[in-house]
Amino acid sequence: MRRSRKARAKPPLEYSILYTATLCLLAVGSVMVYSASSAESLIAAGDPSYFFKRYLIFGLLGLAALHVASRRGVDVAKRLTGPLLAVAFGLTLAVELPGIGVSVNGATRWIAAGPIQFQPSELLKVALVLYGANLLSSRPKQLQTLGGLCKPLLLVVGAACALLMKQPDMGTALVVCFTTFCLMIAAGARRRDLGVILGTLAFLALVLAIIEPYRRARLMSFVDPWKDAGGDGFQSVQAMIAMGSGGFFGRGLGESVQKIFYLPEAHTDMILAVIGEELGVFGVTMLAALYGLIGYAGFRTAKLARDPFQKLLAAGVTSLILAQAVLNFFAVMGMAPLTGVPLPFISYGNSNMIVLLGAMGLLLGVAARVPASASRELRAIEGGRGEPRVTRADRSRRHGGPRRAGAGSRRRS
């Protein structure tokens, strides 16, 4: 009896994969933040471990949020989706008010509380995932028409993106759009409607990138960064040099040259370039594999969840993490324009770290509710052992149907 209780208490495989991959990413992030920031923080603050210590503090706060959310957060988040969305919108709007918002490098995205700065757009991303999951799971008929998708889901998402573009923060707006699109796919929206939405988003993104001078400069520097290697293409060129000079196994941990006064934002948005230089293709591949594990376990959790809201919540949180990771990978490797999107659980940043770990806690909460039998049956089907199990009640039946009278006697004869 005790053994059976212990077996029941054992978390599902998806839960273990998500939790382990998250801890591994945090471990890699702590090492790489120290490596990427030690020289800068020594000059700026007189302490080479300044950003490393703050990363550890925010990581511990995020892990506390993760554990609380994984145990009680799913039901609470569902009930408080409306107020949370309103608070997120209010804080994002307050950033634009004089005396409240803090500007850094020409962008006004933060609210300062003493020495700590908070970025409301990080909270807005998760609130929109909760809102979309709640709305689509409670109104499945809205998926059957384009107008049903637009009102009110896409209108709310559009309003959020408009606020983000005002800051300006096109990178976060793109993450929100990609996540919402994946959420609609998971909910079962029609392909025709999804095609119309995707085409519209692509057209709007192109227009917004062209009409704003600094975005147009980023787009042109993406097309040919070496044309203006000392100006608009400087960051892209330095990232390419860092990635290219790492080779297969890298220069060695702590041996990056580009991080010292060459690569801007080395410990935040561009930390992947430092990883590529110090750990090489091997390190970048291992990092991508950890995100792949999160995607694998997260989408399996969405597939196995019984409750419609939990299905969409798992799909939305997984898409949010992967969209942010993919955008960062592509931008650093020169496959997409620079967007300023941090690498989840790796880049230094208090708001992104704490909020994303809280969102991972919600995903773990859904994974913990997946019945172990459902997970085993899905693995059996994927492994080619998908035959239905025959129980004692089914031994006298054929394929679960009633046994016909006289069938046994005819076989014996």
C-alpha positions as CSV (number, residue, x, y, z in Angstrom):
1,M,0.0,0.0,0.0
2,R,2.8,2.4,0.9
3,R,4.6,1.7,-2.4
4,S,1.4,2.4,-4.4
5,R,1.0,5.7,-2.6
6,K,4.6,6.7,-3.4
7,A,4.1,5.8,-7.0
8,R,1.0,8.0,-7.2
9,A,2.8,10.9,-5.6
10,K,5.6,10.7,-8.2
11,P,5.3,13.7,-10.6
12,P,4.6,13.0,-14.3
13,L,7.5,12.8,-16.7
14,E,6.4,16.1,-18.3
15,Y,6.7,17.9,-14.9
16,S,10.2,16.5,-14.3
17,I,11.4,17.5,-17.7
18,L,10.1,21.1,-17.4
19,Y,11.5,21.5,-13.8
20,T,14.9,20.1,-14.7
21,A,15.3,22.1,-17.9
22,T,14.3,25.3,-16.1
23,L,16.9,24.7,-13.3
24,C,19.6,23.9,-15.9
25,L,18.8,27.1,-17.8
26,L,19.1,29.1,-14.5
27,A,22.4,27.4,-13.7
28,V,23.8,28.3,-17.2
29,G,22.4,31.8,-16.9
30,S,24.1,32.5,-13.6
31,V,27.5,31.4,-14.9
32,M,27.2,33.3,-18.2
33,V,25.8,36.5,-16.6
34,Y,28.9,36.5,-14.3
35,S,31.2,35.8,-17.3
36,A,29.6,38.4,-19.5
37,S,29.3,41.2,-17.0
38,S,32.3,40.9,-14.7
39,A,34.5,43.4,-16.6
40,E,31.7,46.0,-17.0
41,S,30.5,45.7,-13.4
42,L,34.0,46.0,-12.1
43,I,34.4,49.3,-13.8
44,A,30.9,50.7,-13.2
45,A,30.3,49.4,-9.7
46,G,33.7,48.3,-8.4
47,D,32.4,44.8,-7.9
48,P,32.9,42.1,-10.7
49,S,30.0,40.1,-9.3
50,Y,27.5,43.0,-9.0
51,F,25.1,41.7,-11.8
52,F,25.8,38.1,-10.8
53,K,24.5,38.7,-7.2
54,R,21.4,40.5,-8.5
55,Y,20.8,37.7,-10.9
56,L,20.9,35.2,-8.0
57,I,18.5,37.4,-5.9
58,F,16.0,37.7,-8.8
59,G,16.4,34.0,-9.6
60,L,15.5,33.0,-6.0
61,L,12.5,35.3,-6.0
62,G,11.4,33.8,-9.3
63,L,11.8,30.3,-8.0
64,A,9.7,31.2,-5.0
65,A,7.0,32.5,-7.4
66,L,7.4,29.3,-9.4
67,H,6.7,27.0,-6.5
68,V,3.7,29.1,-5.3
69,A,2.2,29.2,-8.8
70,S,2.8,25.5,-9.4
71,R,0.8,24.5,-6.2
72,R,-2.0,27.0,-6.1
73,G,-1.6,29.3,-9.1
74,V,-3.7,27.7,-11.8
75,D,-7.1,28.1,-10.2
76,V,-6.3,31.5,-8.7
77,A,-5.0,32.7,-12.1
78,K,-8.2,31.7,-13.8
79,R,-10.3,33.6,-11.3
80,L,-8.2,36.7,-11.3
81,T,-7.5,36.9,-15.1
82,G,-9.6,40.0,-15.5
83,P,-8.1,42.0,-12.6
84,L,-4.6,40.9,-13.5
85,L,-5.1,42.1,-17.1
86,A,-6.5,45.4,-16.0
87,V,-3.5,45.9,-13.6
88,A,-1.0,45.0,-16.4
89,F,-2.7,47.4,-18.8
90,G,-2.7,50.2,-16.2
91,L,1.0,49.7,-15.3
92,T,1.9,49.6,-19.0
93,L,0.0,52.8,-19.6
94,A,1.5,54.5,-16.5
95,V,5.0,54.1,-18.0
96,E,4.1,56.9,-20.4
97,L,3.2,59.3,-17.6
98,P,5.8,62.0,-16.7
99,G,7.5,61.3,-13.4
100,I,6.6,57.6,-13.4
101,G,8.2,56.0,-16.4
102,V,12.0,55.6,-16.7
103,S,13.8,56.0,-20.0
104,V,16.8,53.9,-20.9
105,N,18.6,54.2,-24.3
106,G,15.7,56.2,-25.7
107,A,13.0,53.7,-24.6
108,T,10.5,54.3,-21.8
109,R,9.6,50.8,-20.6
110,W,10.2,50.8,-16.8
111,I,8.7,51.9,-13.6
112,A,11.3,52.6,-10.8
113,A,10.8,51.7,-7.2
114,G,14.0,52.9,-5.5
115,P,16.9,50.9,-6.9
116,I,14.7,48.3,-8.5
117,Q,13.1,48.8,-11.9
118,F,10.1,46.9,-13.1
119,Q,9.0,46.4,-16.7
120,P,5.1,46.1,-16.9
121,S,5.2,44.7,-20.4
122,E,6.5,41.4,-18.9
123,L,3.5,41.1,-16.8
124,L,1.3,42.1,-19.7
125,K,2.5,39.2,-21.8
126,V,1.5,36.6,-19.2
127,A,-1.8,38.3,-18.5
128,L,-2.7,38.2,-22.2
129,V,-1.9,34.4,-22.3
130,L,-4.3,33.9,-19.3
131,Y,-6.9,36.1,-20.9
132,G,-6.7,34.3,-24.3
133,A,-6.8,30.8,-22.6
134,N,-9.8,31.8,-20.5
135,L,-11.7,33.4,-23.4
136,L,-11.1,30.7,-26.0
137,S,-11.8,27.9,-23.6
138,S,-15.1,29.4,-22.4
139,R,-16.4,30.5,-25.8
140,P,-15.4,27.8,-28.3
141,K,-18.0,29.1,-30.9
142,Q,-15.9,32.2,-31.4
143,L,-13.3,30.1,-33.1
144,Q,-15.7,29.4,-36.0
145,T,-15.6,33.0,-37.4
146,L,-13.0,35.6,-38.1
147,G,-15.2,38.2,-36.4
148,G,-15.4,36.0,-33.3
149,L,-11.6,35.9,-33.0
150,C,-11.3,39.6,-33.5
151,K,-13.9,40.6,-30.9
152,P,-12.7,40.8,-28.2
153,L,-9.5,38.8,-28.3
154,L,-7.6,40.4,-31.1
155,L,-8.9,43.8,-30.2
156,V,-7.4,43.5,-26.7
157,V,-4.2,42.1,-28.1
158,G,-4.0,44.9,-30.6
159,A,-4.5,47.5,-27.9
160,A,-1.7,45.9,-25.9
161,C,0.6,46.0,-28.9
162,A,-0.2,49.6,-29.5
163,L,0.9,50.5,-26.0
164,L,4.1,48.5,-26.5
165,M,4.9,50.2,-29.8
166,K,4.5,53.6,-28.1
167,Q,7.3,52.8,-25.6
168,P,8.7,51.7,-28.2
169,D,9.1,47.9,-27.7
170,M,8.5,46.1,-31.0
171,G,10.2,43.0,-29.8
172,T,7.7,42.4,-27.0
173,A,4.9,43.2,-29.4
174,L,6.1,40.5,-31.7
175,V,6.3,38.0,-28.9
176,V,2.7,38.8,-27.9
177,C,1.6,38.4,-31.5
178,F,3.4,35.0,-32.0
179,T,2.1,33.7,-28.7
180,T,-1.5,34.7,-29.5
181,F,-1.2,33.1,-32.9
182,C,0.0,29.8,-31.4
183,L,-2.8,30.0,-28.8
184,M,-5.4,30.3,-31.6
185,I,-3.8,27.3,-33.4
186,A,-4.0,25.2,-30.1
187,A,-7.6,26.3,-29.6
188,G,-8.6,25.0,-33.1
189,A,-9.2,28.1,-35.1
190,R,-9.9,27.7,-38.9
191,R,-6.9,27.7,-41.2
192,R,-8.4,30.3,-43.5
193,D,-8.9,32.7,-40.6
194,L,-5.4,32.1,-39.3
195,G,-4.0,32.8,-42.8
196,V,-5.8,36.1,-43.0
197,I,-4.5,37.1,-39.5
198,L,-1.0,36.0,-40.3
199,G,-0.9,38.0,-43.5
200,T,-2.3,41.1,-41.8
201,L,0.3,40.9,-39.0
202,A,3.1,40.5,-41.5
203,F,1.9,43.5,-43.4
204,L,1.6,45.7,-40.3
205,A,5.0,44.6,-39.0
206,L,6.6,45.6,-42.3
207,V,4.8,49.0,-42.3
208,L,5.8,49.7,-38.7
209,A,9.4,48.8,-39.4
210,I,9.6,51.1,-42.4
211,I,7.8,54.2,-41.1
212,E,10.0,54.6,-38.0
213,P,13.6,55.8,-38.8
214,Y,15.4,53.7,-36.1
215,R,13.4,50.6,-37.0
216,R,14.2,51.2,-40.7
217,A,17.8,51.5,-39.8
218,R,17.7,48.2,-37.9
219,L,16.0,46.5,-40.9
220,M,18.7,47.8,-43.3
221,S,21.5,46.8,-40.9
222,F,20.0,43.4,-40.8
223,V,20.1,43.1,-44.6
224,D,23.7,44.2,-44.8
225,P,25.2,44.9,-41.3
226,W,28.8,45.2,-42.7
227,K,27.8,48.2,-44.8
228,D,27.7,50.3,-41.6
229,A,29.8,48.2,-39.2
230,G,30.6,51.2,-37.1
231,G,27.1,52.6,-36.9
232,D,23.7,50.9,-37.1
233,G,25.2,47.5,-37.9
234,F,27.8,47.6,-35.0
235,Q,25.9,45.3,-32.6
236,S,25.0,42.8,-35.3
237,V,28.6,42.7,-36.5
238,Q,30.1,42.3,-33.1
239,A,27.6,39.4,-32.3
240,M,28.6,37.7,-35.6
241,I,32.3,38.0,-34.7
242,A,31.7,36.6,-31.3
243,M,29.6,33.7,-32.6
244,G,32.1,33.0,-35.4
245,S,35.2,33.1,-33.3
246,G,34.0,30.5,-30.9
247,G,34.3,27.6,-33.3
248,F,32.9,24.2,-32.3
249,F,33.9,24.1,-28.6
250,G,34.6,27.8,-28.0
251,R,37.5,29.8,-26.6
252,G,36.8,28.6,-23.0
253,L,34.6,29.8,-20.2
254,G,35.5,33.4,-19.3
255,E,37.7,33.9,-22.3
256,S,35.4,36.0,-24.5
257,V,37.0,39.0,-26.1
258,Q,33.9,40.7,-27.6
259,K,32.2,41.1,-24.2
260,I,34.9,43.6,-23.1
261,F,33.8,47.0,-24.6
262,Y,32.9,45.5,-28.0
263,L,29.5,43.8,-27.6
264,P,26.8,46.1,-26.3
265,E,24.3,44.5,-23.8
266,A,26.5,41.5,-23.4
267,H,24.8,40.2,-20.2
268,T,21.2,41.0,-21.3
269,D,20.0,40.8,-24.9
270,M,23.3,39.6,-26.5
271,I,24.3,37.0,-23.9
272,L,23.9,34.2,-26.5
273,A,26.8,35.8,-28.5
274,V,29.0,35.4,-25.4
275,I,27.9,31.8,-25.0
276,G,28.7,31.2,-28.6
277,E,32.2,32.7,-28.2
278,E,33.1,30.9,-25.0
279,L,31.3,27.6,-25.4
280,G,31.1,27.4,-29.2
281,V,28.5,25.6,-31.4
282,F,28.4,22.8,-28.8
283,G,27.3,25.2,-26.0
284,V,24.7,26.9,-28.2
285,T,23.3,23.5,-29.4
286,M,23.0,22.3,-25.8
287,L,21.2,25.5,-24.9
288,A,18.8,25.1,-27.8
289,A,18.2,21.5,-26.7
290,L,17.1,22.7,-23.2
291,Y,14.5,25.0,-24.8
292,G,13.5,22.0,-27.0
293,L,12.8,20.0,-23.9
294,I,10.6,22.7,-22.6
295,G,8.7,22.8,-25.8
296,Y,8.4,19.0,-25.9
297,A,7.2,18.7,-22.3
298,G,5.0,21.9,-22.5
299,F,3.1,20.9,-25.6
300,R,2.7,17.3,-24.3
301,T,1.2,18.8,-21.1
302,A,-1.2,20.8,-23.2
303,K,-2.2,17.6,-25.1
304,L,-2.7,15.5,-22.0
305,A,-4.5,18.1,-19.9
306,R,-8.2,17.3,-19.4
307,D,-9.5,20.9,-18.7
308,P,-9.8,23.2,-21.8
309,F,-8.5,26.2,-19.9
310,Q,-5.5,24.2,-18.7
311,K,-4.8,22.9,-22.2
312,L,-4.7,26.4,-23.6
313,L,-2.8,27.8,-20.6
314,A,0.0,25.2,-21.1
315,A,0.1,25.8,-24.8
316,G,0.2,29.6,-24.3
317,V,3.0,29.6,-21.7
318,T,5.1,27.2,-23.7
319,S,4.6,29.3,-26.8
320,L,5.5,32.5,-24.9
321,I,8.9,31.0,-23.7
322,L,9.7,29.5,-27.1
323,A,8.8,32.6,-29.1
324,Q,11.0,34.8,-27.0
325,A,13.9,32.3,-27.2
326,V,13.6,31.8,-31.0
327,L,13.5,35.6,-31.6
328,N,16.6,36.1,-29.5
329,F,18.5,33.2,-31.2
330,F,17.6,34.5,-34.7
331,A,18.5,38.1,-33.9
332,V,21.9,37.2,-32.3
333,M,22.8,34.9,-35.2
334,G,21.9,37.5,-37.8
335,M,18.8,35.7,-39.1
336,A,16.4,38.4,-38.0
337,P,16.6,42.1,-37.1
338,L,17.6,43.0,-33.6
339,T,14.5,43.2,-31.4
340,G,15.9,43.6,-27.8
341,V,14.2,40.5,-26.6
342,P,16.1,38.8,-23.7
343,L,16.9,35.1,-23.6
344,P,14.4,33.4,-21.2
345,F,16.0,32.4,-17.9
346,I,19.5,33.2,-19.2
347,S,19.7,37.0,-19.8
348,Y,20.0,39.4,-16.8
349,G,16.7,41.2,-16.0
350,N,14.6,41.2,-12.9
351,S,11.1,41.6,-14.5
352,N,11.6,39.0,-17.2
353,M,13.2,36.5,-14.8
354,I,10.5,36.7,-12.1
355,V,7.5,36.9,-14.4
356,L,8.6,34.0,-16.6
357,L,9.5,31.8,-13.7
358,G,6.0,32.5,-12.3
359,A,4.5,31.5,-15.7
360,M,6.6,28.4,-15.7
361,G,5.1,27.6,-12.3
362,L,1.6,27.8,-13.9
363,L,2.8,25.4,-16.5
364,L,4.2,23.0,-13.9
365,G,0.9,23.3,-12.0
366,V,-0.9,22.0,-15.2
367,A,1.7,19.3,-15.7
368,A,1.3,18.1,-12.1
369,R,-2.5,17.5,-12.7
370,V,-1.9,15.3,-15.7
371,P,-2.9,11.7,-14.8
372,A,0.1,9.4,-14.9
373,S,-2.1,6.8,-16.8
374,A,-2.7,9.4,-19.6
375,S,1.0,10.1,-19.9
376,R,1.9,6.4,-20.1
377,E,-0.8,5.7,-22.7
378,L,0.3,8.6,-24.9
379,R,3.9,7.3,-24.7
380,A,2.8,3.8,-25.6
381,I,0.9,5.2,-28.6
382,E,3.9,7.2,-29.8
383,G,6.1,4.2,-29.4
384,G,3.9,2.1,-31.6
385,R,2.2,0.2,-28.8
386,G,-1.1,1.8,-29.1
387,E,-3.3,-1.2,-28.8
388,P,-6.1,-0.8,-26.2
389,R,-5.5,-2.5,-22.9
390,V,-7.8,-5.4,-22.1
391,T,-9.1,-5.3,-18.5
392,R,-11.0,-7.9,-16.5
393,A,-14.3,-6.2,-17.4
394,D,-13.4,-6.4,-21.1
395,R,-12.2,-10.1,-21.3
396,S,-15.7,-11.2,-22.1
397,R,-16.2,-8.5,-24.7
398,R,-14.8,-7.8,-28.1
399,H,-13.4,-4.3,-28.6
400,G,-15.4,-3.1,-25.7
401,G,-18.7,-4.2,-27.2
402,P,-21.2,-6.8,-25.9
403,R,-20.4,-10.4,-26.7
404,R,-22.9,-12.0,-29.1
405,A,-24.7,-15.0,-27.9
406,G,-23.5,-18.3,-29.2
407,A,-20.3,-16.8,-30.6
408,G,-18.2,-19.1,-28.4
409,S,-20.0,-22.3,-29.4
410,R,-19.7,-21.5,-33.1
411,R,-15.9,-21.1,-32.7
412,R,-15.6,-24.4,-30.8
413,S,-17.6,-26.1,-33.5
